[in-house]
Each structure stands twice: as C-alpha cells, then as structure tokens.
Amino acid sequence: MLSDKNSNKIGLSSLITKYLFSYRNTPHSTTGQTPSKLMFSRKVKTMCDCLTSPDFMKARERQIQFHRGNRVIDLEEGEEVYVRDYRSDRQKPTWSKCKIVSRLGFQTYLCKLLDNPDVVWKRHIDQIVRVGKFYERIPTDLVNTSDASSTQLTTDDKIDINS
C-alpha cells in the first residue's frame, strides 16, 4: 500500500488510475487538446465539468422552477388541526382532531388530542392538516363516526378538491 496525503492507504492501482485520468484530460502543450479528445473525438466528463456545464445549470434551474416541496405553514397555539394517528391497530394511519399546544421548532409542534386531553403528541408539519372550510366538505363515509369528538380519515382516501 502507498500513502497519499489526501487519502490514507490508497491502493497502487487506484493511484495509477487517478494519475492516468488526470493526464488524459489535461491539454497537451503542442496540440492544445487533451489526449482523450484526440482518441475519442469528444470531451470526457470530469467532476469539474458537472459544476460548470450549461446542461448542469439548466437542470438546476429546472429543479428550482418545478420544486413543489418546502411548504411554509405557521400554526398558532390553540388552533384546531388534524394530525396523523399511528396508535390504531389498522395498517393505515388515521387522522385525529387535535389542538396545537406549542411550537418546538421550525416545522415541529406539540398537539393535544381533543378527545383525550392527557395525550400530547409531537408532530412534524407534514403530519398536520389545518381544520377549515375545505375540510367541512369531506364525504361522511370517510369520517369515523364512532367517536363524535375525534374525526378520523384514512390516508388512502382521496378528496376531490375541484368540486
């Protein structure tokens, strides 16, 4: 084994491969072109090419343009919400009505169950849905009516928001 100052105990074949890759992608002083370009008639991609290529920049702009995540939702203390309920024996988690107790972090809240005030859950914003006029239009067959104070929805149920 040989020692390299950048990476400890790298194998001889790896060192030779790195050296040859570097040599073949360095422009020659006489021809002004790289040996790999002369041999393959095209430019071989390197790690640095990924950072500066126009294709990379276009792909990055597309990612930013079509990014759908990072929803910014601020919930107030005492606000009623639906939160994911994982204590059910069913395979699918359900939704239970809760009140926001406090905010723990940027996207984390403490939620108190309305049907059992002794139970407080810590939930991420992705596990919380606001109660509002939109949720009043939920079809009654999706609501668990066994307990009047706790409204539960299954996660696989679909609600048509265009109606």
N, C-alpha and C positions, 0 to 999 in steps of 0.2 A: 504494500500500500504506500501511496505517496501522500504527502501532506500538501494541502493548498491553503493559502492564507484566508481565502474566502469560505471554503468549506473543508472541514476536517476529514481526513482519511477518505479521500475520494479515489476511486479505482483508476488504474492506468488507462484502461480503455475509455473511460468517461473523459479523462483529461485530453486524450488524443482526439476524441470526437468533438469536444468543445473547441480545441485548437483548430482542427480542420474546418469546422463550420465557420469560425471567425475568419480564417484565411480565405476561404472560398467566397465570402461575402464582403471582402474588402477590395475596393477598386485598385487595379494594378496601375503603377505609375506610367507605364508605357502606353497601354491600350486605353486607360481611363475607364475600363469596365471590369466588373467582377468576374472571376473565373466561372462561377455558377451561371452567370448570364450568358457568357460565351458558350458554355456547354449545353445549357437547356433552352437557350433563346428566350428566357424570361427571367424576371427578378424573383428570387426565392424570398418568401416571407420570413422576417425575423421578429423577435419580440418588440423591438422598437418600431417596426413598421405598423404594428397594430395600434400604436398610440397616436401616430401622425397621419395615417392614411385617410383619404376622403371617405372611403367606404365605412371606416370606423366612425368617423364624425357623423355621417348620415344615419348610421344605425343608432348612434347615441341620441341624436335629435329625435328619431322616431320613437325611441323608448321614452323620452321625456314627454313627447307630444301625446302618446297614447297611454300613458301611465294612468291607471284607474284607482290606485290604492291611496294610502295615506289620507283617509278621511279625517277631517278636523271637526270633532264634535265636543262641545263643552256641556257638561251636565251640571245642574245646580243641586245643592243639598236639599233634600226633601222632595225632589222631582220623582214622579212615578215612572217606572220603566219595566220592561220585560227583560229578564235575564235567563241565560241557559241554566237548566236544572238537570244536573247529572246524577242525582240520587235515585232516580226512578229505576225500577227493575227491568224496564223495557230496554231494547237495544238502542233505540233512538232517544237522544236527549230531548227534553221538552222545555217549554218556556214558562216561567213563573213571574207573577207580578211582584215587584219589589219597590222600595224607596231608597234613593241614594242617601247614604249616611255621611260619607266624606270622600274626598279625592285623595288618593295615596300618591299618585304620580301623574305623569303626562297623560297616560291612557289607562290608568288603573283606578278602580273605585271600590268602596265598600258599600254593599247593598243589603238592606234588611228586608226579609220576607214579610209581606203584609199579613199572611195567614198564620205566621208563627214569628212574632217579634223577637224571640230569643235567638233566632238563627240569623247570622250575618255572614255574607259571602264576599270574597274578594273576586272581582271580575274585571277582565280586560274589556276595552271599548268594543272589540269585535264580538263579545258575548253579551252585549247590551243593545236593546232596541227601545227607542223612545215610545211612550204611550202618547197617542194623539188622534186626531180625526181620521187619519189614514187607517189606523188600526181598529176603528169602530166599524169599518166596513168588512171585517173578517167574516167569512161564512160561518154560520153557527155549527156546522158539522166538524169544523176544525178546532172548536173550543171544547175543552174538557169541562163539562158542567157538573161533575161530581162534587166539586167544592166551589161554592159561589164566590169566595174571596180570592181564589187563585185561578187565573186564566192560563191554560197551558196550550201551546201549539207544538206540533211535531216539526222537526227541522226539514223534513222532506216535503211538507205541504207547500203548495205553490199558491200565491195570491196574485191575481191579475191586477196590476196597478193602473192599467189603462182604462178600466171601466169606471 
